[in-house]
Amino acid sequence: MYIDEESAELIIDYRENNGGFKDVEDICNVKGLTLIRQKVIIDNCFVQNLGGN
């Protein structure tokens, strides 16, 4: 799966401002990602708690 630079920046900004993702569906809260990009991410990614916040 490829995430373009613009989408990556949106995801990083969201994560920095909201304390991370609790669930993969949280990607839908990232402003600026298209519905298609959201679906690709949801279908191909997961969220793992590594003991942080």
C-alpha positions in Angstrom: 0.0 0.0 0.0 1.3 3.4 -0.9 0.3 6.6 1.0 1.2 9.8 -0.8 3.1 12.6 1.0 0.1 14.9 1.3 -2.0 12.1 2.9 0.9 11.2 5.2 1.2 14.8 6.4 -2.6 14.9 7.1 -2.4 11.7 9.1 0.7 12.8 11.1 -0.9 16.2 11.8 -4.1 14.5 13.1 -2.1 12.1 15.3 0.0 14.9 16.8 -3.1 17.0 17.5 -5.3 14.2 18.8 -3.0 11.9 20.6 -3.0 9.0 18.2 -5.5 6.6 16.8 -7.5 4.3 19.1 -9.1 2.4 16.2 -8.4 2.1 12.5 -11.8 3.7 11.8 -10.4 6.9 13.4 -8.8 7.5 10.0 -12.2 8.8 9.0 -11.7 11.8 11.3 -8.7 13.0 9.3 -9.8 16.0 7.4 -8.7 16.0 3.7 -8.5 12.2 3.1 -10.8 11.0 0.4 -13.3 8.2 1.1 -11.4 5.9 -1.2 -8.1 6.6 0.6 -9.9 6.0 4.0 -11.2 2.7 2.8 -7.8 1.6 1.5 -6.2 2.4 4.9 -9.0 0.7 6.9 -8.8 -2.4 4.7 -5.0 -2.6 5.0 -3.9 -1.2 8.4 -4.5 -1.9 12.1 -3.9 0.0 15.3 -1.6 -1.5 17.9 -1.2 -0.2 21.4 2.4 -0.2 22.3 1.9 0.9 25.8 1.9 4.6 25.1 -1.0 7.0 25.1 
